[in-house]
Amino acid sequence: MPDQKKNILSTPMTRAEALRSMAAGVVAGAFGLSACSEQKRAEQVTIAGKDGRVSLKRNPRNGDEVSLLGFGCMRFPTVGGDRYTGRIDREPTREMLEYAYQRGVNYYDTAWMYHRGDSEGMVGEVLKQYPRDSFFLADKMPPETKTLEQAKEIFATQLQRCGVEYFDYYLCHSISRQYVFQNLYLNQGVLEYLLEEKRRGRIHQLGFSFHGDLALFEWLLAQPVEWDFVQIQMNWLDWRDETRISEKLYNLLAERELPVIVMEPIRGGSLIDLPQSVTTMLRENDPTMTAAAWALKFCASYPYVLTVLSGMSRMEHVVENCDTFTDFQPLSSEQIELLHRAAEQYRNNTRIDCTDCLYCMPCPYGVDIAAILRTYNRCFDDQLLPNPDGAHDEEYLRRRRILLNRYKNNVKTDGRAERCIGCNQCSPKCPQALHIPTELKRVEELVERVRQEWK
């Protein structure tokens, strides 16, 4: 496979030219550019892959040519349980990673906590067969780190697990509270340590992933450190949502000409099984584009986005997403606006905003939070939630039966919502800022109500 990290632009670009190029909009309506100007500048930023490989994006800060599709390594297939309780199913995972590499995916995002620490080793095991300069590996300092010495041990272990001598992209993971960042990264000296590792060459680009509010984001950007990139949650549903502030975060990074790494572009899979009304809107515009393609293309259509991470768990996900980013064409301004209208339509429903990241787990009282919310949301996505206040007709009886059966089959008896005591240890860990005990009570009340009617 050709070396994807070598620059293939024939005309050299200065850093200033590259930054101006990256600032060019690919969506005229969103960035106020003429169609002619838009096309010309987009060509300077997005690089077509060769021989069926995914398109690339040139990082203006260091010249890296990064695949527009990044492989998020937190949702590998598992055996013996889910991502929290099970083990990585190694053979299909290997096949997925190898296929992605052959299709030109060269950005791999892992973390200390993914798959209980097994993700790093799995990724390293597969990538070691390829030239080190043909892929970009991203890892993260875990938020539960307490001391500088622990941070040093973790970093050394991560290099060993991944079988590499350096990380191309390294992040302060899941920043959501100012006091946590101050205590660990400033007071304990971990930020200065990471900067020292960057000077030593064991970190090439240093950034952070973010799950907090706007005030914290502005404070982080104001710190006396030159961040190389930032990873944010971004998708078409959250773009104009005041509680998610995706658009504001992106714009702050664009103002500073900082490359953006996108996480949760499909919102933990919730933008796949859309309400029928939303599905109809999108199919009328383009019947050939899947829901996943709409979600991924939305993110990749913004000029400061360097790569879009997708946590792929099946081979068909990898194939479809690679196809989406082969000969990539950004969405039009009309399609972007259509997604904004689709988001308004989507919010008229009452889905729980869980992305199934498992950050809330484990519950000290054994509540299987993820399984409970997942079961509720899948019934919602399938338009199968029963309405106890509506007509108790045959359709209601069918939905009631399905909900109770799914709840029984997917949530173990000793992990059900009624075990929640409201300690709220889970909510501060939630990247979506959910008050989880409230959501658990909501599910419990619905299940108990229809269960009593069943009797």
C-alpha positions as CSV (number, residue, x, y, z in Angstrom):
1,M,0.0,0.0,0.0
2,P,1.4,3.4,-0.9
3,D,2.6,5.5,2.0
4,Q,-0.3,7.7,2.9
5,K,1.6,10.1,5.1
6,K,3.7,11.4,2.3
7,N,2.5,14.7,0.9
8,I,1.0,14.2,-2.5
9,L,0.2,17.8,-3.3
10,S,2.4,18.8,-6.2
11,T,2.4,22.5,-5.3
12,P,4.1,23.3,-1.9
13,M,2.0,25.4,0.5
14,T,3.2,27.7,3.2
15,R,1.6,27.4,6.6
16,A,-0.3,30.6,6.1
17,E,-1.6,29.4,2.7
18,A,-2.6,26.1,4.2
19,L,-4.5,27.8,7.0
20,R,-6.3,30.1,4.6
21,S,-7.0,27.0,2.4
22,M,-8.5,25.1,5.4
23,A,-10.6,28.1,6.3
24,A,-12.3,27.9,2.9
25,G,-15.9,26.7,3.2
26,V,-17.2,23.7,1.4
27,V,-20.8,24.6,2.1
28,A,-21.5,27.9,0.5
29,G,-24.7,28.7,2.4
30,A,-22.9,28.0,5.7
31,F,-19.8,29.9,5.1
32,G,-20.8,32.6,2.7
33,L,-18.7,31.7,-0.3
34,S,-19.6,31.8,-3.9
35,A,-19.9,28.5,-5.7
36,C,-16.8,29.1,-7.8
37,S,-14.7,30.1,-4.8
38,E,-16.1,27.2,-2.8
39,Q,-15.0,24.6,-5.3
40,K,-11.6,26.0,-5.9
41,R,-10.7,26.1,-2.2
42,A,-12.3,22.7,-1.3
43,E,-9.9,21.1,-3.8
44,Q,-6.9,22.5,-1.9
45,V,-8.0,20.8,1.3
46,T,-9.6,17.5,0.4
47,I,-7.4,15.0,-1.5
48,A,-8.9,12.2,-3.5
49,G,-7.8,8.7,-2.5
50,K,-6.4,6.5,-5.2
51,D,-7.7,3.0,-6.3
52,G,-10.9,3.0,-4.3
53,R,-9.3,4.4,-1.1
54,V,-11.0,7.0,1.1
55,S,-10.4,10.7,0.6
56,L,-7.8,12.5,2.7
57,K,-7.6,15.9,4.5
58,R,-4.4,17.8,4.8
59,N,-3.6,19.0,8.3
60,P,-2.2,22.6,7.7
61,R,-0.3,22.6,11.0
62,N,2.1,19.8,10.1
63,G,1.2,18.5,6.6
64,D,-0.3,15.2,7.7
65,E,-2.6,13.7,5.1
66,V,-5.3,12.2,7.3
67,S,-8.2,10.0,6.1
68,L,-11.5,11.8,6.3
69,L,-12.8,8.6,8.0
70,G,-11.1,7.7,11.3
71,F,-11.5,4.3,13.0
72,G,-12.9,4.8,16.5
73,C,-11.7,1.8,18.5
74,M,-14.2,1.7,21.4
75,R,-17.0,-0.4,19.8
76,F,-15.3,-3.5,18.5
77,P,-17.3,-6.8,18.3
78,T,-17.3,-8.7,21.5
79,V,-17.9,-12.2,22.9
80,G,-19.1,-13.1,26.3
81,G,-20.8,-9.8,27.0
82,D,-20.9,-6.2,25.8
83,R,-18.0,-3.7,25.6
84,Y,-17.9,-3.4,29.4
85,T,-18.3,-7.1,30.4
86,G,-17.2,-9.0,27.3
87,R,-13.9,-9.6,25.5
88,I,-12.9,-8.3,22.0
89,D,-13.8,-10.8,19.3
90,R,-10.4,-10.7,17.8
91,E,-10.7,-12.3,14.4
92,P,-13.6,-10.2,13.1
93,T,-11.9,-7.1,14.7
94,R,-8.7,-7.9,12.9
95,E,-10.5,-8.3,9.6
96,M,-12.3,-5.0,10.0
97,L,-9.1,-3.1,10.9
98,E,-7.2,-4.7,8.0
99,Y,-9.9,-3.9,5.5
100,A,-10.1,-0.3,6.7
101,Y,-6.4,0.1,6.3
102,Q,-6.5,-1.4,2.7
103,R,-9.2,1.1,1.9
104,G,-7.0,4.0,3.0
105,V,-8.2,4.6,6.5
106,N,-5.1,5.8,8.3
107,Y,-6.3,7.4,11.6
108,Y,-7.0,5.0,14.5
109,D,-8.4,6.4,17.8
110,T,-8.0,4.3,20.9
111,A,-7.9,5.0,24.7
112,W,-6.9,3.5,28.0
113,M,-10.4,2.7,29.0
114,Y,-11.8,1.3,25.8
115,H,-12.8,-2.4,26.1
116,R,-11.3,-2.3,29.6
117,G,-7.8,-1.7,28.3
118,D,-7.9,-4.3,25.5
119,S,-8.5,-1.8,22.6
120,E,-4.9,-0.4,22.7
121,G,-3.4,-3.9,22.4
122,M,-5.7,-5.0,19.7
123,V,-5.0,-1.9,17.6
124,G,-1.3,-2.2,18.1
125,E,-1.3,-5.9,17.2
126,V,-2.9,-5.3,13.9
127,L,-1.1,-2.1,12.9
128,K,2.4,-3.5,13.7
129,Q,2.3,-5.3,10.3
130,Y,2.3,-2.0,8.5
131,P,5.0,0.7,8.1
132,R,4.8,3.0,11.1
133,D,4.7,6.1,8.9
134,S,1.6,4.8,7.0
135,F,-0.9,5.4,9.8
136,F,-1.7,7.9,12.5
137,L,-2.4,6.5,16.0
138,A,-4.3,8.5,18.6
139,D,-4.4,7.7,22.3
140,K,-5.5,9.5,25.5
141,M,-4.6,10.2,29.1
142,P,-7.5,8.8,31.1
143,P,-9.6,11.2,33.2
144,E,-9.3,9.0,36.3
145,T,-5.5,9.6,36.5
146,K,-4.6,11.1,39.9
147,T,-0.9,11.9,40.0
148,L,2.0,12.8,37.7
149,E,3.7,9.5,38.5
150,Q,0.6,7.6,37.5
151,A,0.4,9.6,34.3
152,K,4.0,8.7,33.4
153,E,3.3,5.0,34.1
154,I,0.1,5.1,32.0
155,F,1.9,6.8,29.0
156,A,4.7,4.2,29.1
157,T,2.2,1.4,29.2
158,Q,0.2,2.8,26.4
159,L,3.3,2.9,24.1
160,Q,4.1,-0.7,25.1
161,R,0.5,-1.9,24.5
162,C,0.3,-0.3,21.1
163,G,3.8,-1.4,20.2
164,V,4.9,2.1,19.1
165,E,7.6,4.6,20.0
166,Y,5.4,7.6,19.6
167,F,1.8,8.7,19.2
168,D,0.8,10.9,16.3
169,Y,-2.1,12.5,18.1
170,Y,-2.5,12.4,21.9
171,L,-5.3,13.8,24.0
172,C,-6.3,14.9,27.4
173,H,-9.3,12.6,27.5
174,S,-12.9,13.7,28.2
175,I,-12.4,17.1,29.8
176,S,-15.8,18.0,31.4
177,R,-14.9,19.8,34.7
178,Q,-12.5,22.7,35.2
179,Y,-11.4,21.6,38.7
180,V,-10.4,18.1,37.3
181,F,-8.3,19.7,34.6
182,Q,-6.7,22.1,37.1
183,N,-5.9,19.5,39.6
184,L,-4.5,16.8,37.2
185,Y,-3.1,18.8,34.4
186,L,-2.0,22.0,36.0
187,N,-1.5,21.3,39.7
188,Q,-0.1,17.8,39.3
189,G,2.0,18.9,36.3
190,V,0.6,16.4,33.8
191,L,0.1,19.0,31.1
192,E,3.8,20.1,31.3
193,Y,4.8,16.4,31.3
194,L,2.8,15.8,28.0
195,L,4.4,18.9,26.5
196,E,7.8,17.5,27.5
197,E,6.9,14.3,25.7
198,K,6.0,16.3,22.7
199,R,9.4,18.0,22.8
200,R,11.0,14.6,23.1
201,G,9.1,13.4,20.0
202,R,6.9,10.8,21.7
203,I,3.8,12.9,21.0
204,H,3.6,14.7,17.7
205,Q,0.3,16.6,18.1
206,L,-1.3,17.4,21.5
207,G,-5.0,18.1,22.0
208,F,-8.0,17.3,24.2
209,S,-11.4,15.7,23.8
210,F,-14.3,17.7,25.3
211,H,-17.5,17.0,27.1
212,G,-18.2,20.1,29.1
213,D,-20.0,23.5,28.8
214,L,-19.1,26.6,26.8
215,A,-17.5,28.4,29.6
216,L,-15.1,25.5,30.2
217,F,-14.3,25.3,26.5
218,E,-13.4,29.0,26.3
219,W,-11.3,28.6,29.4
220,L,-9.4,25.7,28.0
221,L,-8.7,27.5,24.7
222,A,-7.4,30.5,26.8
223,Q,-4.8,28.4,28.6
224,P,-1.1,29.3,27.8
225,V,-0.6,26.2,25.7
226,E,-0.7,25.9,21.9
227,W,-3.2,23.1,21.3
228,D,-2.7,21.3,18.0
229,F,-6.2,20.0,17.6
230,V,-9.4,19.5,19.6
231,Q,-11.9,16.6,19.5
232,I,-15.6,17.5,19.9
233,Q,-18.9,15.7,19.7
234,M,-20.5,16.9,16.4
235,N,-23.5,15.7,14.5
236,W,-26.5,17.1,12.6
237,L,-28.9,16.5,15.5
238,D,-26.9,18.4,18.1
239,W,-25.6,21.2,15.8
240,R,-28.1,23.8,16.8
241,D,-29.1,22.3,20.1
242,E,-28.5,24.8,22.9
243,T,-27.6,22.1,25.4
244,R,-25.1,20.4,23.1
245,I,-23.5,23.6,21.7
246,S,-21.8,21.8,18.8
247,E,-22.0,24.7,16.4
248,K,-20.5,27.1,19.0
249,L,-17.6,24.8,19.8
250,Y,-16.9,24.3,16.1
251,N,-17.0,28.0,15.4
252,L,-14.6,28.8,18.3
253,L,-12.1,26.3,16.8
254,A,-12.6,27.7,13.3
255,E,-11.8,31.2,14.6
256,R,-8.5,29.8,15.9
257,E,-7.8,27.8,12.8
258,L,-7.6,24.6,14.9
259,P,-8.2,21.2,13.2
260,V,-11.3,19.4,14.5
261,I,-11.6,15.7,15.2
262,V,-15.2,14.7,15.3
263,M,-16.6,12.0,17.7
264,E,-20.1,10.7,17.9
265,P,-21.0,11.7,14.3
266,I,-23.8,9.1,14.3
267,R,-24.6,9.8,18.0
268,G,-23.9,6.3,19.2
269,G,-26.0,4.8,16.4
270,S,-29.1,6.8,17.2
271,L,-28.9,8.6,13.8
272,I,-29.2,5.3,12.0
273,D,-32.7,4.2,13.0
274,L,-34.5,7.5,12.5
275,P,-38.2,8.3,13.0
276,Q,-40.2,7.6,9.8
277,S,-41.0,11.3,9.2
278,V,-37.2,12.1,9.2
279,T,-36.3,9.1,7.0
280,T,-38.9,10.3,4.5
281,M,-37.5,13.8,4.4
282,L,-34.0,12.5,3.6
283,R,-35.0,9.9,1.1
284,E,-37.0,12.4,-0.9
285,N,-33.8,14.4,-1.3
286,D,-31.5,11.5,-2.1
287,P,-32.9,7.9,-2.1
288,T,-29.4,6.4,-2.5
289,M,-27.9,7.9,0.6
290,T,-28.1,5.9,3.9
291,A,-28.7,7.5,7.2
292,A,-25.1,6.8,8.2
293,A,-23.8,8.6,5.1
294,W,-25.9,11.6,5.8
295,A,-24.5,11.8,9.3
296,L,-20.9,11.3,8.3
297,K,-21.0,13.6,5.3
298,F,-22.6,16.4,7.5
299,C,-19.5,16.5,9.7
300,A,-17.0,16.1,6.9
301,S,-18.5,18.9,4.9
302,Y,-17.2,21.5,7.4
303,P,-13.7,22.8,6.4
304,Y,-11.9,22.6,9.7
305,V,-12.9,19.0,10.3
306,L,-9.7,16.9,9.8
307,T,-11.3,13.4,10.3
308,V,-14.6,11.9,11.4
309,L,-14.4,9.1,13.9
310,S,-16.8,6.2,13.5
311,G,-16.9,3.4,16.2
312,M,-17.6,0.6,13.8
313,S,-18.6,-2.8,15.2
314,R,-19.4,-4.8,12.1
315,M,-17.7,-5.3,8.8
316,E,-20.7,-3.9,6.9
317,H,-20.2,-0.7,8.8
318,V,-16.6,-0.5,7.7
319,V,-17.5,-1.2,4.1
320,E,-20.3,1.3,3.9
321,N,-18.4,4.1,5.6
322,C,-15.3,3.6,3.4
323,D,-17.6,3.8,0.4
324,T,-19.1,7.0,1.8
325,F,-15.7,8.6,1.9
326,T,-14.4,7.4,-1.4
327,D,-14.4,10.2,-3.9
328,F,-15.9,12.3,-1.2
329,Q,-18.2,15.2,-2.2
330,P,-19.5,17.5,0.6
331,L,-23.2,18.1,1.2
332,S,-24.7,21.1,-0.5
333,S,-26.0,24.1,1.5
334,E,-29.5,22.9,0.7
335,Q,-28.8,19.5,2.1
336,I,-27.3,21.0,5.2
337,E,-30.4,23.0,5.7
338,L,-32.5,19.9,5.2
339,L,-30.7,18.3,8.1
340,H,-31.4,21.2,10.3
341,R,-35.1,20.8,9.5
342,A,-34.8,17.1,10.1
343,A,-33.3,17.8,13.6
344,E,-36.3,19.9,14.5
345,Q,-38.6,17.1,13.4
346,Y,-36.5,14.6,15.4
347,R,-36.7,16.7,18.6
348,N,-40.5,16.6,18.5
349,N,-40.1,13.0,19.8
350,T,-39.0,11.9,23.3
351,R,-35.9,9.8,22.9
352,I,-33.4,9.6,25.7
353,D,-30.1,11.3,24.6
354,C,-27.9,8.3,25.4
355,T,-25.1,7.4,23.0
356,D,-24.2,4.1,24.7
357,C,-20.7,5.2,25.5
358,L,-20.7,3.3,28.8
359,Y,-18.9,6.1,30.7
360,C,-21.6,5.8,33.4
361,M,-20.7,2.2,34.1
362,P,-20.3,0.4,36.4
363,C,-23.1,1.4,38.8
364,P,-22.1,0.7,42.4
365,Y,-25.6,-0.8,43.0
366,G,-25.5,-3.0,40.0
367,V,-28.0,-1.1,37.8
368,D,-27.3,-1.9,34.1
369,I,-27.8,1.7,33.0
370,A,-26.7,1.1,29.5
371,A,-28.9,-1.9,28.8
372,I,-32.0,-0.1,30.3
373,L,-31.6,3.1,28.2
374,R,-30.6,1.1,25.2
375,T,-33.8,-1.0,25.4
376,Y,-36.0,2.0,25.8
377,N,-34.3,3.8,22.9
378,R,-34.5,0.9,20.5
379,C,-38.2,0.6,21.1
380,F,-38.5,4.3,20.4
381,D,-36.4,4.1,17.3
382,D,-38.6,1.2,16.1
383,Q,-41.7,3.3,16.9
384,L,-42.8,0.6,19.3
385,L,-43.1,2.5,22.6
386,P,-46.6,1.9,24.1
387,N,-48.6,4.9,25.2
388,P,-50.5,4.0,28.3
389,D,-52.6,7.1,28.0
390,G,-53.8,6.4,24.5
391,A,-56.2,3.9,23.1
392,H,-55.7,0.4,24.4
393,D,-56.2,-1.2,21.0
394,E,-54.4,-4.1,19.3
395,E,-51.5,-1.9,18.3
396,Y,-51.0,-0.8,21.9
397,L,-51.2,-4.4,23.1
398,R,-48.5,-5.4,20.6
399,R,-46.2,-2.6,21.6
400,R,-46.7,-3.3,25.3
401,R,-45.8,-7.0,24.7
402,I,-42.6,-6.1,22.7
403,L,-41.4,-3.6,25.4
404,L,-41.8,-6.0,28.2
405,N,-40.2,-8.9,26.3
406,R,-37.2,-6.8,25.3
407,Y,-36.8,-5.4,28.8
408,K,-36.9,-9.0,30.2
409,N,-34.5,-10.3,27.7
410,N,-32.0,-7.5,27.7
411,V,-31.9,-6.3,31.3
412,K,-31.0,-8.9,34.0
413,T,-33.3,-9.0,37.0
414,D,-30.6,-7.8,39.4
415,G,-29.7,-4.9,37.1
416,R,-33.1,-3.3,36.5
417,A,-34.0,0.3,37.1
418,E,-35.8,-0.2,40.4
419,R,-32.4,-0.9,42.0
420,C,-31.4,2.8,41.4
421,I,-31.2,4.6,44.8
422,G,-30.6,8.0,43.2
423,C,-27.0,8.4,44.4
424,N,-26.2,10.2,41.1
425,Q,-22.6,9.0,40.9
426,C,-23.2,8.3,37.2
427,S,-24.5,11.7,36.0
428,P,-21.2,13.6,36.3
429,K,-19.6,11.0,34.0
430,C,-22.2,11.4,31.2
431,P,-20.9,13.2,28.2
432,Q,-24.5,14.1,27.2
433,A,-25.1,15.8,30.6
434,L,-28.0,13.4,31.3
435,H,-29.4,13.3,34.9
436,I,-29.4,9.5,34.7
437,P,-31.5,8.7,37.8
438,T,-34.3,10.7,36.3
439,E,-34.1,8.8,33.0
440,L,-34.0,5.5,34.8
441,K,-37.1,6.4,36.8
442,R,-38.8,7.4,33.5
443,V,-38.1,4.0,32.1
444,E,-39.0,2.2,35.3
445,E,-42.4,4.0,35.5
446,L,-43.3,3.1,32.0
447,V,-42.3,-0.5,32.3
448,E,-44.1,-0.9,35.7
449,R,-47.2,0.8,34.4
450,V,-47.6,-1.4,31.3
451,R,-46.6,-4.5,33.4
452,Q,-49.4,-3.9,35.9
453,E,-51.9,-3.5,33.0
454,W,-50.6,-6.8,31.7
455,K,-51.6,-8.5,34.9
